[in-house]
Amino acid sequence: MKSGFKGNKSSLPAKLCLVCGREMTWRKRWAKNWDDVKYCSDACRAKKQSGGQADAGKKQ
């Protein structure tokens, strides 16, 4: 990616949030860790973390 991007945003890469399924478009702040970005927000990150613990409690 060029640092001075001023073009069409539809040409940027995108991926889906693992929790809610929303599409996330590449952002400059994610440039260094785009492969590690999995969640669209802190709320989705919290749901994913608590979701795994809640499921473990239901099984017992």
Order of alpha helices (4+ residues) and beta strands (2+ residues): beta-beta-alpha
